[in-house]
Amino acid sequence: MTENQPPLTSDEHGHLLRNMVLFGRLLRALGVPVTPTQILDLVDALRYITVRSREDFKNTARTILISQFEHLPLYDQAFDLFWQAREATELLELELGALIRQRTQRETKIEIPPGPKSDKNDDSLPESEEPLADTIYTYSAREVLRHKDFDQLTPDELDEIKHLMRKMEWRLEQRRTRRKIQAPHGTYLDMRRTFRQNLRYGGEPLQLTWRKRKLKRRPLVVIADMSGSMERYSRVLLKFIYSISNGLENVEAFVFSTRLTRITRHLREKDIDVALDQVTASVHDWAGGTRIGDALKTFNYEWGRRVLGQGAIVLIISDGWDRGDIDLLRHEMNRLQLSSQRLIWLNPLLGSENYEPLTRGIQAALPYIDDFLPVHNLVSLEQLGLLLQKLGEHKPTRRQHITG
C-alpha cells in the first residue's frame, strides 16, 4: 500500500477479498484459466498499488490474471460488468453458479444483476449499446465452440461453425518464380532499362534500375476421404474445403471413398449450401468403403501432372482406415510425396488424447507424410493456417524413396 493511500478498514478489506474471489470465479466460468495462486498474487500486489484507484487495480489484476492475449477483451468487459455490480455479492454468487453449470449451452442467456449507479471513476456503457453480459457470453460460447470436436456439434452449432469458417483467412507460403519484375531495390541489374534511362546522360550509367524474382503463391490440392468411417466428419470437412477453396486461388479439390471424384467445379458456387449439395450428388460412393491406395493411384496417373506443378502443397484428409492393397498405398504415397512440395495428412482422430496410429493404412502412409496433424475442431484449422503461412521455416526431412 502506498504512503499517500489511507488504509482500508477491516470491513473494506474483507469485502474486497470476497469480491476478488468472486471475480476469479467469474473469469473461470467464462473460460479464462485463473488459479488460486494468481488470486493470492493479486492480494499480495495490493500493497504496492493505490487500491482506491480503479485503473491501477484493473491494470494490476489484468497483468496477474491474464496470460493469453485473446482473453484481454473478455477480461476488460468482465471487469467493468462485475465491479459495477460489486454490492450485489449474494446475487452474483447465485448467477455464477448458474453460469458454471450452463456456460456451454448456446441458448442460455446470462443476466448478472446491475449494481447501483457507478461513481465518476466507473466506465458504464451507454443505454443504446448491447448489454455487456450478452457480449461476454457470446465471446465465451464461441471460445467453447472453437475447441469442441466436430462430431459432437449440434445442428445449430454446425451453422455457427460454417459462419466462423467463412470468416477465416487463408494464406499460403509464396515461392520465387523464374520471372523477374521491376523493383526499386532488387537483386538483378536491369541492363536494358538502365541503358535506356541513361541515354540522356550520354550513356553514362548514372542511374541504375533493378529487377527481382516474382513471388507467387503455391497451388493447393485437397484430397478428402468421404468413406463410411469419416461420415460423422464429412459434412463439416466439406465446409472447410469450401472455405479454403474460396479463400485461396489455384485450389484443386478431390474426394474419395472407393474411387476418386474431382469437386473443384462445384466449389466455385457462391452459395455454400448449393455447392455442398452438388458435391453430395456428384459423389456416387458416398460413405462407402475405403480404398486409399486406389484413389491415390487414380490421382497420380490422371491428375498429378495437371495440378502438382509449381511446387504444390497437398492436403490428405482421412482417418487412415483402408480396405485396399496396403502395398499399393505405400507405393502411391511415396510417388505423391516426391511429386509435391509438401504432403500434409489431416486426421480427425488425432485430436483424441488416446489416439495411436495403429491402423494398417496410417502405418503404411506415415513414412511419406511431411506433417501429421489433427483436424477435429476450429482450433486445429487455425493451427493448419499458421503452418501453411510458414512452410518454408520448417522443412521436413525426407529419408525414404521407395520405388517399384
C-alpha positions in Angstrom: 0.0 0.0 0.0 1.4 3.4 -1.0 2.2 6.1 1.6 -0.5 8.6 0.5 -3.2 6.0 0.4 -5.5 5.8 3.5 -5.6 2.3 4.9 -8.6 0.1 4.3 -10.8 -0.8 7.2 -11.2 -4.4 8.2 -14.7 -4.4 6.6 -13.5 -2.9 3.4 -10.6 -5.3 3.3 -12.8 -8.4 3.8 -15.3 -7.1 1.2 -12.6 -6.6 -1.4 -11.1 -10.0 -0.8 -14.5 -11.6 -1.1 -15.2 -9.8 -4.4 -11.8 -10.7 -5.7 -12.5 -14.4 -5.2 -15.9 -14.0 -6.9 -14.3 -12.2 -9.8 -11.8 -15.0 -10.2 -14.7 -17.5 -10.3 -16.4 -15.3 -13.0 -13.4 -15.4 -15.2 -13.0 -19.2 -14.8 -16.7 -19.6 -15.7 -16.1 -17.6 -18.9 -13.2 -19.8 -19.9 -10.3 -17.8 -18.6 -7.9 -20.0 -16.6 -7.5 -18.3 -13.2 -5.8 -20.2 -10.5 -5.9 -19.7 -6.7 -2.2 -18.8 -6.8 -2.9 -15.9 -9.1 -5.6 -14.6 -6.7 -3.1 -14.8 -3.9 -0.5 -12.9 -6.0 -3.1 -10.3 -6.7 -3.8 -9.9 -2.9 -0.1 -9.5 -2.3 0.2 -6.9 -5.1 -2.4 -4.7 -3.3 0.5 -3.5 -1.0 2.2 -1.8 -3.9 -0.8 0.0 -5.7 -3.4 2.5 -4.9 -6.4 0.3 -4.2 -8.8 3.1 -4.4 -7.7 3.9 -8.0 -9.9 1.9 -10.3 -7.5 2.0 -13.2 -4.5 0.9 -11.1 -6.4 -2.0 -9.7 -7.8 -3.0 -13.1 -4.3 -3.0 -14.8 -2.7 -4.8 -11.9 -5.3 -7.6 -11.9 -5.1 -7.8 -15.7 -1.3 -8.3 -15.6 -1.6 -11.0 -12.9 -4.7 -12.9 -14.0 -4.5 -12.9 -17.8 -1.8 -14.9 -19.6 -3.2 -15.2 -23.1 -3.7 -12.3 -25.5 -7.1 -13.5 -26.7 -8.5 -13.2 -23.2 -7.9 -9.5 -22.9 -11.2 -8.3 -24.4 -13.2 -10.7 -22.3 -11.3 -9.6 -19.2 -12.0 -5.9 -19.8 -15.7 -6.4 -20.3 -16.0 -8.8 -17.3 -14.1 -6.4 -15.0 -16.4 -3.4 -15.9 -19.5 -5.5 -15.5 -18.5 -7.2 -12.3 -17.2 -4.1 -10.4 -20.3 -2.1 -11.3 -22.3 -4.8 -9.6 -20.0 -5.2 -6.6 -22.7 -4.6 -4.0 -24.9 -7.5 -5.0 -22.5 -10.2 -4.0 -25.1 -12.8 -2.9 -26.9 -12.5 -6.2 -23.6 -12.7 -8.0 -22.8 -16.0 -6.3 -26.1 -17.4 -7.5 -25.6 -16.2 -11.0 -22.0 -17.5 -11.1 -23.2 -20.9 -10.0 -25.8 -21.0 -12.8 -23.2 -19.7 -15.3 -20.7 -22.5 -14.4 -23.4 -25.1 -15.0 -24.8 -23.7 -18.2 -22.0 -21.8 -20.0 -21.7 -24.5 -22.7 -25.3 -24.1 -23.8 -25.7 -21.6 -26.6 -29.3 -20.8 -26.0 -28.7 -19.8 -22.3 -29.0 -16.1 -21.5 -26.9 -14.8 -18.6 -28.0 -11.7 -16.8 -25.8 -10.5 -14.0 -27.8 -8.1 -11.9 -26.8 -4.4 -12.2 -25.5 -2.7 -9.2 -26.0 0.9 -8.1 -25.1 3.8 -10.3 -21.3 3.9 -10.7 -19.4 6.9 -9.5 -17.3 9.2 -11.6 -14.4 6.6 -11.8 -16.7 3.9 -13.3 -17.0 3.5 -17.1 -20.6 2.4 -17.7 -21.9 1.6 -21.1 -24.5 3.9 -22.9 -28.0 2.6 -22.8 -28.0 2.2 -26.6 -25.2 -0.3 -26.6 -25.5 -4.1 -26.4 -25.6 -5.4 -22.8 -22.1 -6.5 -21.6 -23.5 -9.8 -20.3 -24.6 -10.8 -23.7 -21.3 -9.7 -25.2 -19.3 -11.7 -22.7 -21.4 -14.8 -23.1 -21.2 -14.6 -26.9 -17.4 -14.5 -26.6 -17.3 -17.3 -24.1 -19.7 -19.5 -26.2 -17.5 -19.1 -29.3 -14.4 -20.0 -27.3 -16.1 -23.2 -26.2 -17.2 -23.9 -29.8 -13.7 -23.4 -31.1 -12.5 -26.2 -29.0 -15.5 -28.6 -29.5 -15.0 -31.7 -31.5 -16.7 -31.6 -34.9 -18.5 -34.9 -34.3 -20.2 -33.5 -31.1 -21.7 -30.4 -32.8 -25.5 -29.8 -32.8 -27.2 -28.6 -36.0 -27.3 -25.0 -34.6 -23.6 -25.3 -33.8 -22.8 -26.6 -37.3 -24.4 -23.4 -38.7 -22.3 -21.3 -36.4 -19.2 -23.3 -37.4 -20.0 -22.6 -41.1 -20.2 -18.9 -40.3 -16.9 -18.9 -38.5 -15.2 -20.9 -41.2 -16.2 -18.4 -43.9 -14.5 -15.6 -41.8 -11.2 -17.5 -41.7 -8.4 -16.0 -43.8 -6.1 -18.5 -45.6 -2.6 -17.6 -46.8 -0.1 -19.9 -48.5 3.6 -19.5 -48.5 4.9 -17.8 -51.6 7.5 -19.3 -53.9 10.1 -17.5 -56.1 9.4 -17.9 -59.8 11.9 -17.6 -62.7 10.2 -14.5 -63.9 11.8 -11.2 -62.9 9.9 -7.9 -62.2 11.0 -4.3 -61.8 11.8 -3.3 -58.2 13.4 -0.2 -56.6 15.8 -2.4 -54.7 16.2 -5.7 -56.4 18.9 -8.4 -56.8 19.4 -8.3 -60.5 20.6 -5.3 -62.5 18.2 -4.5 -65.4 20.8 -3.7 -68.1 18.3 -2.8 -70.9 16.3 -0.4 -68.8 19.4 1.1 -67.3 20.9 1.8 -70.7 17.6 3.5 -71.9 17.3 5.7 -68.9 20.9 6.9 -69.1 20.8 7.9 -72.8 20.1 11.4 -71.5 23.5 11.4 -69.8 25.3 10.3 -72.9 25.3 6.7 -72.0 27.0 7.1 -68.6 25.4 4.7 -66.0 24.4 7.4 -63.5 21.0 5.8 -62.7 20.7 2.0 -62.1 17.5 0.0 -62.3 16.9 -3.3 -60.7 14.8 -6.4 -61.0 13.8 -9.2 -58.6 12.2 -12.6 -58.7 8.4 -12.5 -58.8 6.7 -14.2 -55.8 3.7 -16.4 -56.5 1.5 -18.5 -54.1 1.9 -22.2 -54.4 -1.1 -24.3 -55.7 -3.0 -26.3 -53.1 -4.5 -29.7 -53.7 -7.0 -31.2 -51.2 -7.9 -34.9 -51.3 -10.6 -35.8 -48.7 -11.8 -39.2 -47.5 -15.7 -39.4 -47.6 -16.0 -43.1 -46.7 -18.2 -44.6 -44.0 -15.7 -44.2 -41.2 -15.4 -40.5 -41.9 -19.2 -39.9 -42.2 -19.5 -38.0 -38.9 -16.9 -35.5 -40.0 -17.5 -35.4 -43.8 -20.2 -32.6 -43.9 -18.2 -30.2 -41.7 -14.9 -31.0 -43.5 -16.6 -30.2 -46.8 -17.4 -26.8 -45.4 -13.7 -26.4 -44.5 -12.7 -27.4 -48.1 -15.2 -24.9 -49.5 -13.8 -22.2 -47.2 -10.2 -22.8 -48.2 -11.1 -23.2 -51.9 -12.8 -19.7 -51.9 -10.1 -18.2 -49.7 -7.2 -19.1 -51.9 -6.5 -19.0 -55.6 -5.5 -22.1 -57.6 -7.0 -24.8 -55.4 -8.0 -28.3 -56.6 -10.3 -30.4 -54.5 -11.0 -34.2 -54.7 -13.0 -36.6 -52.6 -12.8 -40.4 -52.5 -14.3 -43.5 -50.9 -13.8 -46.4 -53.3 -13.0 -44.1 -56.2 -11.8 -40.6 -56.8 -14.1 -37.7 -57.7 -13.0 -34.1 -58.6 -15.2 -31.5 -57.0 -13.3 -28.3 -57.8 -16.0 -27.0 -60.2 -18.8 -27.5 -57.7 -17.0 -25.5 -55.0 -16.9 -22.4 -57.2 -20.6 -21.8 -56.4 -21.2 -18.6 -54.4 -23.8 -20.3 -52.1 -22.1 -22.8 -49.8 -25.3 -24.9 -49.4 -25.7 -25.2 -53.2 -22.1 -26.2 -53.6 -22.2 -28.9 -50.9 -25.5 -30.3 -52.3 -23.8 -30.5 -55.8 -20.8 -32.3 -54.3 -23.1 -34.8 -52.5 -25.0 -35.5 -55.6 -21.8 -36.0 -57.7 -20.2 -38.5 -55.3 -21.8 -41.9 -56.0 -19.8 -43.8 -53.5 -20.5 -41.5 -50.5 -20.0 -43.2 -47.1 -18.9 -46.4 -48.8 -15.7 -48.5 -48.3 -12.2 -47.1 -48.3 -9.6 -47.7 -50.9 -7.0 -45.0 -50.3 -4.3 -46.6 -52.5 -6.6 -46.9 -55.5 -7.8 -43.3 -55.1 -4.2 -42.0 -54.9 -3.2 -44.1 -57.9 -6.0 -42.5 -59.9 -5.0 -39.1 -58.8 -1.3 -39.7 -59.6 -1.9 -41.1 -63.0 -4.8 -38.9 -64.2 -4.4 -35.6 -62.3 -0.8 -35.4 -60.9 0.8 -33.8 -63.9 -2.0 -31.3 -64.3 -2.2 -30.0 -60.7 1.1 -30.8 -59.0 3.3 -28.3 -60.8 4.8 -25.2 -59.4 5.6 -26.7 -56.0 2.0 -27.7 -55.0 1.0 -28.4 -51.4 -1.1 -31.5 -50.9 -3.6 -32.0 -48.0 -5.0 -35.5 -47.5 -7.9 -35.7 -45.0 -8.5 -39.2 -43.8 -8.7 -41.3 -40.6 -6.4 -43.9 -42.3 -8.9 -46.9 -42.4 -8.2 -48.7 -45.6 -9.6 -52.0 -47.1 -7.5 -51.9 -50.2 -4.0 -53.0 -51.0 -1.5 -51.7 -48.4 1.5 -52.1 -50.7 -0.3 -50.1 -53.4 -1.0 -47.4 -50.8 2.7 -47.3 -49.7 3.8 -47.0 -53.4 1.4 -44.2 -54.3 2.1 -42.3 -51.1 5.8 -42.3 -52.0 5.1 -41.1 -55.5 2.7 -38.4 -54.3 5.3 -37.1 -51.8 8.0 -36.9 -54.4 5.7 -35.0 -56.8 4.6 -32.4 -54.2 6.4 -29.7 -52.3 4.7 -30.7 -49.0 2.5 -33.6 -48.2 0.2 -32.9 -45.1 -2.1 -35.6 -43.7 -5.0 -34.3 -41.6 -6.6 -36.9 -39.3 -9.7 -36.0 -37.2 -8.9 -38.9 -34.8 -5.6 -37.3 -33.9 -7.4 -34.8 -31.7 -8.2 -37.6 -29.2 -5.7 -37.9 -26.3 -5.8 -41.7 -26.6 -5.3 -42.0 -30.3 -2.5 -44.1 -31.6 -1.7 -44.6 -35.4 -2.3 -48.4 -35.3 -4.4 -48.9 -38.5 -2.7 -50.5 -41.5 -3.3 -47.5 -43.7 -1.8 -45.0 -41.3 1.2 -47.1 -40.6 1.8 -47.6 -44.3 1.4 -43.9 -45.1 3.3 -42.3 -42.1 6.8 -42.7 -43.6 5.8 -40.5 -46.5 3.9 -37.8 -44.6 5.7 -34.5 -44.0 3.2 -33.2 -41.5 0.7 -35.3 -39.5 -1.9 -33.0 -37.9 -5.4 -33.2 -36.3 -8.5 -31.7 -38.0 -11.2 -32.1 -35.3 -12.1 -28.6 -34.3 -11.7 -24.9 -35.3 -8.5 -24.5 -33.3 -6.9 -27.3 -35.3 -7.9 -25.5 -38.5 -6.3 -22.3 -37.2 -3.1 -24.1 -36.5 -3.1 -25.5 -40.0 -3.5 -22.0 -41.3 -0.4 -20.9 -39.4 1.6 -23.8 -40.8 0.6 -23.0 -44.4 1.8 -19.5 -44.0 5.3 -20.6 -42.7 6.0 -23.8 -44.6 9.5 -22.5 -45.6 10.5 -22.1 -42.0 10.0 -25.8 -41.0 11.2 -28.0 -43.8 10.8 -31.8 -43.1 13.5 -34.3 -43.9 12.5 -36.9 -46.4 14.6 -40.0 -45.8 13.0 -42.8 -47.8 12.4 -43.0 -51.5 10.9 -46.4 -52.3 10.5 -47.3 -55.9 8.8 -50.2 -57.7 
